Amino acid sequence: MNYKSFDGDDLAFLKNLCGDERVTAREAIGEDYCHDELGGAFARPDVRVQVVSVEEISKVMAYASEKGIPVTVRGSGTGLVGGAVPLEGGILLDTSAMTRILELDEENMTLTVEPGVLLMDVAKYVEERGFFYPPDPGEKTATIGGNISTNAGGMRAVKYGVTRDYVRALTVVLPDGTVAELGGKIAKNSSGYSLKDLVVGSEGTLAIVAQATLRLLPLPKAKISLLVPFPDLAAAVGTVPKVIRAASVPTAVEFMERDVILAAEKFQARRFPDSSADAYLLLTFDGASQREVDLAWDEAAKTCLANGALDVFISATPERNESIWSARGAFLEAIKASTTEMDECDVVVPRSHVAEFVLFSREVQKRHGVRIRSFGHAGDGNLHIYVLRDELGEEAWRKRLSAAFEDLYAKARELGGQVSGEHGIGVAKRPYLREALSPEIGALMRGIKAVFDPKNILNPGKVVPCE
Ligand SMILES: Cc1cc2nc3c(=O)[nH]c(=O)nc-3n(C[C@H](O)[C@H](O)[C@H](O)COP(=O)(O)OP(=O)(O)OC[C@H]3O[C@@H](n4cnc5c(N)ncnc54)[C@H](O)[C@@H]3O)c2cc1C
């Protein structure tokens, strides 16, 4: 696609609209804005514009559309698939200054926010007022706009679902600058196609999330975590469906292996409560009363012990909970710190196939001579499999990574899984999405993109599979 080259007139227009301080041109743009947390995808925008209102976004888009300038939206840049990298240059539309919490509606239990509000600030704000925003992705400095656009998951998905389940309404700006309201403060809706749900998870390729109304729950009154060591991974993961089938669904069910725990201990310079077993389940239960939570964890503990668990460590104090969960939260960074470069496969498979998939990843490790580490959300089948470069030269790394990924994504397809459970497609996983979709579904996706964005100016080169 031919886009207009960004020139002095375009810069003057944006400076006139937003002011000099919020518009940064080419060489003055810091390297941080040329990539996200994925290694490997890097591109410099022609201009970075920090927007502060729906109206400003609308005016920038109307201008970009008229001129044919590509626009890539960026929140905090914590994405793991290169989604916020401006592959075609043009405008990087930065929402990080739109940080106002606009309304807490206690009767309808909703919170309306601007897209740049950080996840951690949403959680803190509502919890201080007795409410609960359940989605709990690991990276708390991500923006809500980014979370919505990637349909971010997180630890509590097994009981509470993912970001999409908590988006009641969106104010969006379409690629031509039109402002549209999708959804509402309503608990159900059967009124035609759900465009709100289509925009959620569309990674900034269909529309810009300019405001969001989120659904809240009452804050659970009690919470407990169990750390359960098992002799091996198959025993640990094989117990998960039995725990979930029990009367109380756990809030979180994570699996972890010893070598990842050791990496986290080293990274954090802090001991994990136990690291003697090969594999662990980390379970959390929450509820409206201590009694409800006690009944739930007691049943889960018995199920684990009956299925080969070596012990059950109970973590009921905030300090102990913090030490376990902060180690869990550090896994990604710990693995990253243990190597020179890495790439991630974030597949989701049916819960019953988690153990098979992880064991398969060990075969892939041997087959292609690359180190692979994994951990993940055993409760919802979403795995994080990291292929590590270590000391491999550029050519060997690219070759082996690609061969390992081919095998991993093929296995996920064979098991009835999907390419991404929560990190999205961006640029990095686009070829694998193409392989996973039938030609008809690929054509439907291209058709949807063309309806929203006929000039293909919004985040070009992402998500939508090529023909
Ligand atoms: C240590 C670590 C742990 C992580 N853990 C998790 C996890 O548990 N679960 C999970 O799901 N993800 C996780 N992530 C990935 C990442 O945090 C999420 O993808 C997050 O939703 C990205 O938000 P962001 O504000 O950083 O968005 P960015 O990276 O800036 O952008 C992500 C995508 O959303 C688009 N976008 C951003 N804002 C808007 C907007 N307002 N309108 C339209 N499009 C927009 C961008 O164009 C891009 O395609 C983790 C990342 C790291 C580094």
The ligand as a Tripos MOL2 file, in Angstrom:
@<TRIPOS>MOLECULE
LIG
   53    58     1     0     0
SMALL
NO_CHARGES

@<TRIPOS>ATOM
      1 C1          6.0110   -8.8580   32.1190 C.3       1 LIG1
      2 C2          4.7720   -8.9110   31.2520 C.ar      1 LIG1
      3 C3          3.6960   -9.6730   31.6700 C.ar      1 LIG1
      4 C4          2.5380   -9.7320   30.8800 C.ar      1 LIG1
      5 N1          1.4720  -10.4680   31.3240 N.ar      1 LIG1
      6 C5          0.3500  -10.5160   30.5960 C.ar      1 LIG1
      7 C6         -0.7760  -11.2800   31.0370 C.ar      1 LIG1
      8 O1         -0.7600  -11.9080   32.0930 O.2       1 LIG1
      9 N2         -1.8730  -11.2990   30.2380 N.ar      1 LIG1
     10 C7         -1.9330  -10.6030   29.0790 C.ar      1 LIG1
     11 O2         -2.9620  -10.6480   28.4030 O.2       1 LIG1
     12 N3         -0.8970   -9.8700   28.6430 N.ar      1 LIG1
     13 C8          0.2300   -9.8010   29.3630 C.ar      1 LIG1
     14 N4          1.2990   -9.0550   28.9120 N.ar      1 LIG1
     15 C9          1.2250   -8.3560   27.6190 C.3       1 LIG1
     16 C10         0.7670   -6.8770   27.6890 C.3       1 LIG1
     17 O3          0.9430   -6.3230   28.9700 O.3       1 LIG1
     18 C11        -0.6850   -6.7830   27.2430 C.3       1 LIG1
     19 O4         -0.7910   -7.1700   25.8860 O.3       1 LIG1
     20 C12        -1.3160   -5.4000   27.4150 C.3       1 LIG1
     21 O5         -2.7000   -5.5040   27.1960 O.3       1 LIG1
     22 C13        -0.7350   -4.3210   26.5210 C.3       1 LIG1
     23 O6         -1.1550   -3.0580   26.9890 O.3       1 LIG1
     24 P1         -0.3280   -1.7460   26.6000 P.3       1 LIG1
     25 O7         -0.9970   -0.5530   27.1920 O.co2     1 LIG1
     26 O8          1.0940   -1.9020   26.9660 O.co2     1 LIG1
     27 O9         -0.5260   -1.7540   25.0340 O.3       1 LIG1
     28 P2          0.5240   -1.5740   23.8470 P.3       1 LIG1
     29 O10         1.6070   -2.5730   23.9390 O.co2     1 LIG1
     30 O11         0.9170   -0.1550   23.7670 O.co2     1 LIG1
     31 O12        -0.4200   -1.9340   22.6130 O.3       1 LIG1
     32 C14        -0.9180   -3.2310   22.4400 C.3       1 LIG1
     33 C15        -1.8600   -3.2650   21.2410 C.3       1 LIG1
     34 O13        -3.0590   -2.5530   21.5430 O.3       1 LIG1
     35 C16        -3.2350   -1.4670   20.6370 C.3       1 LIG1
     36 N5         -3.7660   -0.3570   21.4460 N.ar      1 LIG1
     37 C17        -3.2550    0.1540   22.5930 C.ar      1 LIG1
     38 N6         -4.0700    1.1120   23.0710 N.ar      1 LIG1
     39 C18        -5.1110    1.2110   22.2050 C.ar      1 LIG1
     40 C19        -6.2930    2.0160   22.1370 C.ar      1 LIG1
     41 N7         -6.5790    2.9440   23.0690 N.pl3     1 LIG1
     42 N8         -7.1400    1.8320   21.0970 N.ar      1 LIG1
     43 C20        -6.8920    0.9080   20.1390 C.ar      1 LIG1
     44 N9         -5.7920    0.1260   20.1520 N.ar      1 LIG1
     45 C21        -4.9190    0.2760   21.1740 C.ar      1 LIG1
     46 C22        -1.8700   -1.2050   20.0330 C.3       1 LIG1
     47 O14        -1.9800   -0.6300   18.7430 O.3       1 LIG1
     48 C23        -1.3050   -2.6180   19.9940 C.3       1 LIG1
     49 O15        -1.7770   -3.3140   18.8690 O.3       1 LIG1
     50 C24         2.4770   -8.9990   29.6650 C.ar      1 LIG1
     51 C25         3.5640   -8.2270   29.2550 C.ar      1 LIG1
     52 C26         4.7180   -8.1840   30.0310 C.ar      1 LIG1
     53 C27         5.8570   -7.3280   29.5600 C.3       1 LIG1
@<TRIPOS>BOND
     1     1     2 1
     2     2     3 ar
     3     2    52 ar
     4     3     4 ar
     5     4     5 ar
     6     4    50 ar
     7     5     6 ar
     8     6     7 ar
     9     6    13 1
    10     7     8 2
    11     7     9 ar
    12     9    10 ar
    13    10    11 2
    14    10    12 ar
    15    12    13 ar
    16    13    14 ar
    17    14    15 1
    18    14    50 ar
    19    15    16 1
    20    16    17 1
    21    16    18 1
    22    18    19 1
    23    18    20 1
    24    20    21 1
    25    20    22 1
    26    22    23 1
    27    23    24 1
    28    24    25 2
    29    24    26 1
    30    24    27 1
    31    27    28 1
    32    28    29 2
    33    28    30 1
    34    28    31 1
    35    31    32 1
    36    32    33 1
    37    33    34 1
    38    33    48 1
    39    34    35 1
    40    35    36 1
    41    35    46 1
    42    36    37 ar
    43    36    45 ar
    44    37    38 ar
    45    38    39 ar
    46    39    40 ar
    47    39    45 ar
    48    40    41 1
    49    40    42 ar
    50    42    43 ar
    51    43    44 ar
    52    44    45 ar
    53    46    47 1
    54    46    48 1
    55    48    49 1
    56    50    51 ar
    57    51    52 ar
    58    52    53 1
@<TRIPOS>SUBSTRUCTURE
     1 LIG1         1 GROUP 0 **** ****
